[in-house]
């Protein structure tokens, strides 16, 4: 059963790394064209979503 949870964590970590790499590449490609704020906005939204998700998980774990 732990093997499945470890796979889930690894896949989740893999997805996060992929998203961050894509945002960095977009920043590099779009910065010279004057659209550098777009990837930073997407990164802020992504990190805000992740923060809210972790905060909800933290609140649930504190209740138990």
Buried (B, 14 or more C-beta within 10 A) or exposed (E): EEEEEEEEEEEEEEEEEEBEEEBEEBBEEBBEEEEBEBBBEBBEEBEEEEEEEEEEEEEEEEEE
